[in-house]
Amino acid sequence: MISLQKISKFFNKGKPTEVIALNDISLQINKGEFVVIVGANGSGKTTLLNIIEGSQLPTTGTIRINDQDVTSLPEYKRSRWVARVFQDPHNGTAPDLSILDNFRLAALRTQGKNLVIGINEAFKKKVQAKIAELGMGLENKIGQAMGNLSGGQRQALTLLMSAMDHTDILLLDEPTAALDPKSALVVMNLANKLNRELGITTILITHNLKDSLAYGNRLIHMREGKIARDLNSKEKTGLLLPEIYQWFE
């Protein structure tokens, strides 16, 4: 599914301000895995997601998605496989457009640019059915502007839109960091559901160490641009929270 071979990413290479964000990383992620990544600030977590998404290209190494070499492909050419949800609930949605219009824009992401997706009754019902699964009571408010919603509502809808049409890989970049506990639980349970029911390969960055134990079937610890630990499902199941805290000492 995702194959990273000897990936390095340098910023300001050869200058006094040179930063090695990723240092010779090789990583295989299988279809349907839910990988949780933890690490201190500056450990390379977000850069790793950027490399997979295509918003940044590696300095060295190769990236393959679905057995296709995508190393030099920019972000927009990877959008048919990859969707991303950011930390800020305001990213990923158009605040002045309605919920329904936002879902229409999301549906166009994976379609050919010459294809027009209209908002007909069937599309409305499809959107309402999906939103109803959130249990937020928004399914009858699809004409409301996205900007009028709470951060938790927007983040849940953003996550739902990312999987509204076919996507293979879901990148979650601290999606609950700005949310209250109740909204965070809705978002994480939805991410878990999308992974389990649709088989979407999911990669989550989080600083919530409790979530790193509660979700996912694989746990990666990054440190100084390298993978310090890579625990499979069995190893992760036996892990205790105090042990994870010790990784950061």
Secondary structure, DSSP 4 states (H G I P E B T S, - for coil): -EEEEEEEEEESTTSTT-EEEEEEEEEEE-TT-EEEEEE-TTSSHHHHHHHHHTSS--SEEEEEETTEE-TT--HHHHTTTEEEE-SSTTTTS-TTSBHHHHHHHHHHTTS-TT------HHHHHHHHHHHHTTTSS-TT-TTSBGGGS-HHHHHHHHHHHHTTS--SEEEEESTTTTS-HHHHHHHHHHHHHHHHHH--EEEEE-S-HHHHHHS-SEEEEEETTEEEEEE-HHHHHT--HHHHHHHT-
